[in-house]
Amino acid sequence: MTDARLRHGRTSLAISFFVQGVVFALLVTRIPAVQDRYGISDGLLPAFLAAVPILAGIGSIGTERLVKRVRPGPVLRWAQPVVCLALLAVGVGDGLGQVAVALAVFGLAVGALDASMNMLGVSLQRAYGRSIMLGFHAAYSLGGIMGASLAWAGAHWGLSLIVLYGPLMAVLAPAALAASRWYADQREPRSQVAAGSPPTPGLRFLLPLCLVMAFVYIGDSTVANWSAKYLQDVLGSSEQLSTLPYNVYMATTLLGRAVGDLGVRRFGPVGVVRTGAVIAAGGFGVVVLAPGAWVGMAGFTVLGLGLCVIVPQTFAAAGRHGFERFGPEGSDAAVARLNIFNYVGFLVGSPLVGALGAAWSLRGAMLVPLLLVLVTVPYARAFDPAPRPIPCRHERPRTTDVGRGSNGL
């Protein structure tokens, strides 16, 4: 693969990550408007919201099977416009049945999109021979900030969902589709595994990474769903100030991911993941012990710097270990299966903290994501890029020590 094709592939994939960040933020930040438009009751809303990540998990499983016949590039090329059109459909419908169908399509397509997008990112990182995954997720964070800002502007000016979504999707969907022509799939031959060997990786070697992914997304969903309420109800902030923690969290997430690849190249993924987990746990600790709103704000700010580096490295580690064992097909399957635990953490995190907050206290409930993030520290060994034996007789694919630091991590 030529250097020019790699550069074009990297840019086009970053555009896809950015577009997905915008689209997802436009949905989740306008949930109250969606609820009002369709008259969804407070009792029914959780079912609608839970259906999206559940269907996304199904979409991710389906993508694992699909990429055995079609490379991830074409899957992403067509999944992304479907996600954009599904968001548009959420804004134009006029009945519960229509919004249910639109959200179902959105969920399934998002699962395919997230899986194929990270498959391509892992493949490109392997081709580059150095850490670049954090840069893609930085593009996603930038898109999320822009999407949330546009949603705020729409709410401030009283724009309807169709007025907000229509022009944006008319720009973003064609832009993503145009950029997709430069996706850089590695057209490597499929691995020929020995008779009796599984054709794709089992879950056992992925289990530590799956747990890390779930734990990190429990922490992320806690910030997204409970930071404003925590600042206002527990720390006594004003309503205006309570809207800021998630914004500063997203800003520090962008900052950490923008420079994180340099850290991985210098110190290795194990060191970066351990450091990120300790920083995130420290941020949660500040939140738990905060005597007032501004100290709590500082805790949420630190959280973004810690959590932001872990998810991209988890995808990279899963793809790398899958590739070492089973070649390109194993890398794709590992990423697709790991991606499911993104949605597991999202589904578990907010209800878990909410239930503990109601039964005990919201301050005490913040100890749960703190402890779960700390648990990821010993699991950092699973991010070691050292080559591993391959349980089959074919020639081992060439691997690179992506992100290995001079300290041997």
Disulfide bonds with the S-S distance in Angstrom:
none
